[in-house]
Amino acid sequence: PPSRPSSPMPVRVAVDAMGGDHAPGVVVEGVLDAVEEAGDRLTVLLVGKADEVRAELASDHPPQVRVVDAPEAIGMGESPTVALRQKPNSSIHIGIGAVKQGKADGFASAGNTGAVMAAALFGLGRLPGVLRPALPGYLPTPAGTCVLLDVGANVEVRPEHLVQFAQMGAVFGAAFLGKESPTGGLVNVGEEPGKGTDTVKEAYETLRELGDRGALQFVGNVEGRDILQHGSDVCVCDGFVGNVVLKLAESVATILPAMVKAEIGRQELDGEKAQTVGGVLKGMLEPFDYQAFGGVPMLGIDGTVVIGHGGSSAKAIRQMVLSTAGLVEQNLTARIARALQDNASEAS
């Protein structure tokens, strides 16, 4: 997750207490763990049905945790547009509203992704010049972590959307990976410039021009087999491709142990060796666990909004809250706005 430099004022994060498959219990547990780790650097507004949230809080809970009543909750399976119209007092509405009103610096939710995205777009709006917000994902590689975007916010895109994803991804990659000029690549069916759909080919030409001007460290096309080999720090694609790639990668953490277990059974390894193999495999697969990152930010929104996995555990919620605070401290939103403005000025 992004580093968390010291700040004279605590970061205020509004958390959707009703978001996720196991809310509000695991949300409260994760928030308390985050506050314990961050200390006085973090204040959390737990937004949800006050009676249910307080029932999960100990009477002597830390003063950095405050409950904000939101009498309605949007379910994981509800239509985002319908729910947002019919439930104006939902935890998502009120949490986003806290950011808009300056009562919170960021919002984090493991709830209905579509509802969070729609509420953020409606309540906070896009940064100037942003065509479409994008969601990044994280993939472990032998050389560190690769940022993949978009991973589901935009199933169909135009060339200019892919170009802007690369620009926003470069800024996010710099903050997240700690690299001054992260490399950017375009996910494609081949390395050659002429490969792919018309949309991808047109985006390639624009990205190549940006690379020639020094506005982006563009490395060209990246094939699917090269993503986990760290073909680029930031890999750009539409949300359809990105979501498939991300979920395929997530399955590695469950598929490989099952395959190794079956192989151990076939070879009838002794107990000591089997334990060693299992221990090595467990350590190797830990980076594939989404809980290690907690959530992903909406890039291009005029505010810090982080979306977590619906099945988030307390560990994932803790990390989601800390990641949100880290992004606020790193001023990611302002950095993206400034980068897009600078690129637009150079292009004109």
ABEGO torsion letter per residue (X at the ends): XBBBBBBABBBBBBBBAABEAAOAAAAAAAAAAAAAAAEAABBBBBBEBAAAAAAABBAABBAABBBBBBABBBBAABBAAAAAAABAABAAAAAAAAAAAGABABBBBABBAAAAAAAAAAAAEBBBGBABBBBBBBBBBAAEBBBBOBAGABABBBAAAAAAAAAAAAAAAAAAAGBABBBBBBBBABABAABEBAAAAAAAAAAAAAAAAGABBBAEBBBAAAAAAGABABBBBBAAAAAAAAAAAAAAAAAAAAAAAAAAAAAGBBAAAAAAAAAAAAAAAAAABAAAAGBBBBBGBBEBBBBBBAABBAAAAAAAAAAAAAAAAAGAAAAAAAAAAAAAAAAX
